[in-house]
Amino acid sequence: MHPAVHDYDSTKFDFVSILSRIYDVDDLAKLRADVPIDVLTVETDQATDFHAKFYDAFEPSIRTLYREFIASIVPDVLKTDEFCFQRVPTFRIHLPGNVAVGEFHTDGDYNHGDGEINFWVPFTPAWGSNSVWIEDELGSAKYEPVTLNPGQALVFDAVNWSHGNVVNETGHTRVSFDFRCIPLKNYTASTLKSVDAGLGLWIGEYFDVL
């Protein structure tokens, strides 16, 4: 699947307001770390206080809207109502002067299998060095940043298309989450686990169905 942008109703699916309340800010792009930026190494890009707050708030504050969002956007993209989806999305925060993920990679490098489709959803303007960078063509190893705004989602085959981040030099924090879906016709229960969370890559653990 070539990367494509899909619009959604950000007033109906107002993750921005929920996240703003969680982090007690009026503008997510102004989020800053309370520790020196060099403490936020690439080895801890899923282990900051920002991530802990998101995952702690997921069940009480985000889960219901997330599942409604899945039901609204995914069937139109995948052209089927029969699919599984990542039970808890992966939260990302790309702070000025830092990176959001440690290296350019494919999700296939991290145990994810063919058939997965990745949805990348920013909640702040994403452009240039604060965005995700994806190959301009499959296998080219030539990368371009994606430009998106809240109300847009990037859909692409992250298992095979290499992607990553560069140091954020925009002065604006990028906040986003991403999740993976698989049409059930393409689903095969994996015996492997996700690298970051250590969850089994099968329905009932990493994946869920509506």
Secondary structure, DSSP 4 states (H G I P E B T S, - for coil): ---EEEE--TTTS-HHHHHHHHHT-S-GGG---SS-GGGS-GGGTT-SHHHHHHHHHIIIIIHHHHHHHHHHHHHHHHT-S-EEEESSPEEEEE-TTS-SSSS-B-GGGGT--TT-EEEEEESS-B-GGGS-EEESSTT---EEE--B-TTEEEEE-TTTS-EE-----SSS-EEEEEEEEEEGGG----S-B-TTT--BSSBTTTEE--
